[in-house]
Amino acid sequence: MSLSTEDAKELEDRLVATMVSRVSLAEAINIMHQLALEETKKNVKEMSDEEKEATLEELRKGLEAVSEDESEKTEGEIEE
């Protein structure tokens, strides 16, 4: 017997929900991390040398800005 389109969709939805409900937060984080690693490797491989250098510089500036913001927050907390 073949399922109707509606029943097949419900079956798929319920199976996905069951699989997702069994994944712990740590497992979800590991899955996302692995996907990010794979995507990053693919993107870097496709970048030109100029794009790599520009992106690295931009990321460094962003990290410096975050570090400065954190330092200002810490200093403000100490003064209070």
VMD Tcl script that builds the backbone (N, CA, C; Angstrom):
set m [mol new atoms 240]
animate dup $m
set s [atomselect $m all]
$s set {name element resname resid chain x y z} {
  {N N MET 1 A 0.840 -1.182 0.000}
  {CA C MET 1 A 0.000 0.000 0.000}
  {C C MET 1 A 0.886 1.245 0.000}
  {N N SER 2 A 0.535 2.175 -0.801}
  {CA C SER 2 A 1.294 3.412 -0.912}
  {C C SER 2 A 0.628 4.500 -0.080}
  {N N LEU 3 A 1.445 5.282 0.613}
  {CA C LEU 3 A 0.924 6.381 1.423}
  {C C LEU 3 A 0.510 7.542 0.533}
  {N N SER 4 A -0.508 8.259 0.984}
  {CA C SER 4 A -0.888 9.474 0.269}
  {C C SER 4 A 0.229 10.492 0.441}
  {N N THR 5 A 0.242 11.499 -0.380}
  {CA C THR 5 A 1.256 12.555 -0.292}
  {C C THR 5 A 1.228 13.199 1.085}
  {N N GLU 6 A 0.039 13.435 1.595}
  {CA C GLU 6 A -0.118 14.057 2.917}
  {C C GLU 6 A 0.436 13.165 4.023}
  {N N ASP 7 A 0.136 11.847 3.948}
  {CA C ASP 7 A 0.645 10.917 4.954}
  {C C ASP 7 A 2.160 10.749 4.855}
  {N N ALA 8 A 2.693 10.741 3.641}
  {CA C ALA 8 A 4.137 10.625 3.450}
  {C C ALA 8 A 4.844 11.839 4.056}
  {N N LYS 9 A 4.271 13.014 3.845}
  {CA C LYS 9 A 4.834 14.245 4.421}
  {C C LYS 9 A 4.779 14.188 5.946}
  {N N GLU 10 A 3.651 13.723 6.496}
  {CA C GLU 10 A 3.522 13.608 7.953}
  {C C GLU 10 A 4.538 12.612 8.495}
  {N N LEU 11 A 4.720 11.491 7.810}
  {CA C LEU 11 A 5.701 10.487 8.227}
  {C C LEU 11 A 7.097 11.094 8.278}
  {N N GLU 12 A 7.484 11.808 7.225}
  {CA C GLU 12 A 8.794 12.454 7.189}
  {C C GLU 12 A 8.940 13.471 8.318}
  {N N ASP 13 A 7.924 14.297 8.512}
  {CA C ASP 13 A 7.970 15.310 9.570}
  {C C ASP 13 A 8.131 14.678 10.946}
  {N N ARG 14 A 7.384 13.605 11.185}
  {CA C ARG 14 A 7.447 12.942 12.490}
  {C C ARG 14 A 8.790 12.244 12.703}
  {N N LEU 15 A 9.344 11.654 11.648}
  {CA C LEU 15 A 10.658 11.009 11.765}
  {C C LEU 15 A 11.752 12.038 12.049}
  {N N VAL 16 A 11.698 13.181 11.366}
  {CA C VAL 16 A 12.671 14.254 11.600}
  {C C VAL 16 A 12.546 14.758 13.036}
  {N N ALA 17 A 11.311 14.984 13.490}
  {CA C ALA 17 A 11.091 15.470 14.856}
  {C C ALA 17 A 11.638 14.482 15.874}
  {N N THR 18 A 11.461 13.195 15.624}
  {CA C THR 18 A 11.975 12.169 16.532}
  {C C THR 18 A 13.496 12.185 16.560}
  {N N MET 19 A 14.110 12.303 15.393}
  {CA C MET 19 A 15.573 12.339 15.329}
  {C C MET 19 A 16.118 13.569 16.040}
  {N N VAL 20 A 15.507 14.721 15.804}
  {CA C VAL 20 A 15.964 15.972 16.396}
  {C C VAL 20 A 15.809 15.941 17.908}
  {N N SER 21 A 14.724 15.368 18.389}
  {CA C SER 21 A 14.489 15.338 19.835}
  {C C SER 21 A 15.507 14.471 20.563}
  {N N ARG 22 A 16.158 13.592 19.852}
  {CA C ARG 22 A 17.152 12.702 20.468}
  {C C ARG 22 A 18.552 13.309 20.487}
  {N N VAL 23 A 18.742 14.447 19.851}
  {CA C VAL 23 A 20.056 15.082 19.779}
  {C C VAL 23 A 20.225 16.006 20.985}
  {N N SER 24 A 21.298 15.799 21.727}
  {CA C SER 24 A 21.560 16.659 22.879}
  {C C SER 24 A 22.139 17.992 22.407}
  {N N LEU 25 A 22.162 18.956 23.299}
  {CA C LEU 25 A 22.729 20.260 22.960}
  {C C LEU 25 A 24.191 20.120 22.554}
  {N N ALA 26 A 24.951 19.329 23.281}
  {CA C ALA 26 A 26.371 19.133 22.959}
  {C C ALA 26 A 26.533 18.530 21.561}
  {N N GLU 27 A 25.690 17.573 21.224}
  {CA C GLU 27 A 25.756 16.962 19.902}
  {C C GLU 27 A 25.390 17.981 18.819}
  {N N ALA 28 A 24.390 18.801 19.102}
  {CA C ALA 28 A 23.985 19.823 18.136}
  {C C ALA 28 A 25.126 20.811 17.904}
  {N N ILE 29 A 25.798 21.200 18.968}
  {CA C ILE 29 A 26.929 22.122 18.843}
  {C C ILE 29 A 28.044 21.471 18.038}
  {N N ASN 30 A 28.322 20.215 18.292}
  {CA C ASN 30 A 29.365 19.511 17.531}
  {C C ASN 30 A 29.005 19.414 16.054}
  {N N ILE 31 A 27.730 19.163 15.758}
  {CA C ILE 31 A 27.272 19.088 14.367}
  {C C ILE 31 A 27.453 20.441 13.690}
  {N N MET 32 A 27.024 21.512 14.353}
  {CA C MET 32 A 27.159 22.859 13.789}
  {C C MET 32 A 28.631 23.220 13.587}
  {N N HIS 33 A 29.472 22.845 14.549}
  {CA C HIS 33 A 30.905 23.130 14.441}
  {C C HIS 33 A 31.496 22.407 13.227}
  {N N GLN 34 A 31.136 21.153 13.056}
  {CA C GLN 34 A 31.652 20.379 11.927}
  {C C GLN 34 A 31.189 20.980 10.602}
  {N N LEU 35 A 29.924 21.379 10.530}
  {CA C LEU 35 A 29.416 22.016 9.308}
  {C C LEU 35 A 30.152 23.320 9.027}
  {N N ALA 36 A 30.417 24.100 10.074}
  {CA C ALA 36 A 31.139 25.363 9.912}
  {C C ALA 36 A 32.562 25.106 9.420}
  {N N LEU 37 A 33.216 24.091 9.968}
  {CA C LEU 37 A 34.578 23.760 9.521}
  {C C LEU 37 A 34.597 23.395 8.034}
  {N N GLU 38 A 33.673 22.540 7.639}
  {CA C GLU 38 A 33.619 22.106 6.241}
  {C C GLU 38 A 33.339 23.283 5.305}
  {N N GLU 39 A 32.395 24.130 5.685}
  {CA C GLU 39 A 32.034 25.290 4.871}
  {C C GLU 39 A 33.211 26.259 4.772}
  {N N THR 40 A 33.894 26.474 5.880}
  {CA C THR 40 A 35.036 27.389 5.900}
  {C C THR 40 A 36.153 26.878 5.004}
  {N N LYS 41 A 36.474 25.589 5.112}
  {CA C LYS 41 A 37.533 25.016 4.266}
  {C C LYS 41 A 37.193 25.178 2.788}
  {N N LYS 42 A 35.923 24.931 2.450}
  {CA C LYS 42 A 35.485 25.056 1.058}
  {C C LYS 42 A 35.608 26.509 0.590}
  {N N ASN 43 A 35.154 27.439 1.422}
  {CA C ASN 43 A 35.196 28.851 1.040}
  {C C ASN 43 A 36.622 29.364 0.908}
  {N N VAL 44 A 37.491 29.008 1.836}
  {CA C VAL 44 A 38.884 29.469 1.781}
  {C C VAL 44 A 39.581 28.900 0.548}
  {N N LYS 45 A 39.269 27.671 0.229}
  {CA C LYS 45 A 39.871 27.033 -0.943}
  {C C LYS 45 A 39.511 27.777 -2.229}
  {N N GLU 46 A 38.298 28.348 -2.260}
  {CA C GLU 46 A 37.814 29.049 -3.456}
  {C C GLU 46 A 38.233 30.518 -3.502}
  {N N MET 47 A 38.800 31.057 -2.417}
  {CA C MET 47 A 39.185 32.472 -2.360}
  {C C MET 47 A 40.517 32.705 -3.076}
  {N N SER 48 A 40.638 33.895 -3.638}
  {CA C SER 48 A 41.929 34.293 -4.201}
  {C C SER 48 A 42.843 34.696 -3.047}
  {N N ASP 49 A 44.134 34.820 -3.325}
  {CA C ASP 49 A 45.074 35.239 -2.286}
  {C C ASP 49 A 44.717 36.623 -1.753}
  {N N GLU 50 A 44.275 37.505 -2.642}
  {CA C GLU 50 A 43.893 38.854 -2.225}
  {C C GLU 50 A 42.688 38.815 -1.283}
  {N N GLU 51 A 41.705 37.969 -1.615}
  {CA C GLU 51 A 40.526 37.835 -0.756}
  {C C GLU 51 A 40.907 37.274 0.612}
  {N N LYS 52 A 41.816 36.313 0.609}
  {CA C LYS 52 A 42.264 35.730 1.879}
  {C C LYS 52 A 42.931 36.780 2.760}
  {N N GLU 53 A 43.819 37.563 2.162}
  {CA C GLU 53 A 44.525 38.594 2.921}
  {C C GLU 53 A 43.552 39.658 3.444}
  {N N ALA 54 A 42.625 40.098 2.600}
  {CA C ALA 54 A 41.655 41.118 3.000}
  {C C ALA 54 A 40.735 40.597 4.100}
  {N N THR 55 A 40.303 39.366 3.972}
  {CA C THR 55 A 39.417 38.773 4.971}
  {C C THR 55 A 40.134 38.609 6.301}
  {N N LEU 56 A 41.363 38.153 6.264}
  {CA C LEU 56 A 42.135 37.989 7.492}
  {C C LEU 56 A 42.319 39.333 8.190}
  {N N GLU 57 A 42.639 40.356 7.424}
  {CA C GLU 57 A 42.816 41.691 8.004}
  {C C GLU 57 A 41.507 42.191 8.623}
  {N N GLU 58 A 40.408 41.989 7.925}
  {CA C GLU 58 A 39.106 42.410 8.438}
  {C C GLU 58 A 38.753 41.668 9.732}
  {N N LEU 59 A 39.031 40.376 9.764}
  {CA C LEU 59 A 38.761 39.588 10.967}
  {C C LEU 59 A 39.643 40.020 12.133}
  {N N ARG 60 A 40.896 40.334 11.837}
  {CA C ARG 60 A 41.793 40.821 12.892}
  {C C ARG 60 A 41.288 42.132 13.476}
  {N N LYS 61 A 40.832 43.038 12.608}
  {CA C LYS 61 A 40.297 44.317 13.080}
  {C C LYS 61 A 39.062 44.091 13.942}
  {N N GLY 62 A 38.213 43.170 13.536}
  {CA C GLY 62 A 37.013 42.859 14.302}
  {C C GLY 62 A 37.353 42.306 15.663}
  {N N LEU 63 A 38.361 41.458 15.731}
  {CA C LEU 63 A 38.796 40.884 16.998}
  {C C LEU 63 A 39.378 41.963 17.899}
  {N N GLU 64 A 40.146 42.868 17.318}
  {CA C GLU 64 A 40.712 43.970 18.106}
  {C C GLU 64 A 39.601 44.855 18.660}
  {N N ALA 65 A 38.573 45.123 17.869}
  {CA C ALA 65 A 37.453 45.959 18.318}
  {C C ALA 65 A 36.711 45.291 19.469}
  {N N VAL 66 A 36.503 43.977 19.373}
  {CA C VAL 66 A 35.829 43.241 20.441}
  {C C VAL 66 A 36.689 43.273 21.701}
  {N N SER 67 A 37.993 43.090 21.555}
  {CA C SER 67 A 38.898 43.126 22.702}
  {C C SER 67 A 38.876 44.487 23.381}
  {N N GLU 68 A 38.854 45.547 22.578}
  {CA C GLU 68 A 38.800 46.901 23.134}
  {C C GLU 68 A 37.487 47.129 23.874}
  {N N ASP 69 A 36.382 46.665 23.310}
  {CA C ASP 69 A 35.081 46.800 23.972}
  {C C ASP 69 A 35.067 46.056 25.297}
  {N N GLU 70 A 35.620 44.874 25.316}
  {CA C GLU 70 A 35.661 44.081 26.546}
  {C C GLU 70 A 36.533 44.766 27.594}
  {N N SER 71 A 37.655 45.345 27.157}
  {CA C SER 71 A 38.536 46.054 28.090}
  {C C SER 71 A 37.825 47.255 28.693}
  {N N GLU 72 A 37.086 48.003 27.863}
  {CA C GLU 72 A 36.348 49.175 28.347}
  {C C GLU 72 A 35.276 48.762 29.346}
  {N N LYS 73 A 34.593 47.650 29.081}
  {CA C LYS 73 A 33.569 47.172 30.002}
  {C C LYS 73 A 34.199 46.768 31.331}
  {N N THR 74 A 35.301 46.067 31.271}
  {CA C THR 74 A 35.985 45.621 32.486}
  {C C THR 74 A 36.473 46.816 33.290}
  {N N GLU 75 A 37.057 47.802 32.619}
  {CA C GLU 75 A 37.523 49.001 33.306}
  {C C GLU 75 A 36.361 49.757 33.950}
  {N N GLY 76 A 35.229 49.811 33.249}
  {CA C GLY 76 A 34.057 50.498 33.784}
  {C C GLY 76 A 33.514 49.794 35.029}
  {N N GLU 77 A 33.584 48.484 35.051}
  {CA C GLU 77 A 33.113 47.711 36.202}
  {C C GLU 77 A 34.040 47.930 37.404}
  {N N ILE 78 A 35.335 48.054 37.151}
  {CA C ILE 78 A 36.317 48.241 38.225}
  {C C ILE 78 A 36.129 49.612 38.855}
  {N N GLU 79 A 35.835 50.629 38.039}
  {CA C GLU 79 A 35.677 51.997 38.544}
  {C C GLU 79 A 34.438 52.142 39.412}
  {N N GLU 80 A 33.402 51.336 39.160}
  {CA C GLU 80 A 32.165 51.441 39.912}
  {C C GLU 80 A 32.355 50.925 41.279}
}
mol reanalyze $m
mol bondsrecalc $m
mol representation Tube
mol addrep $m
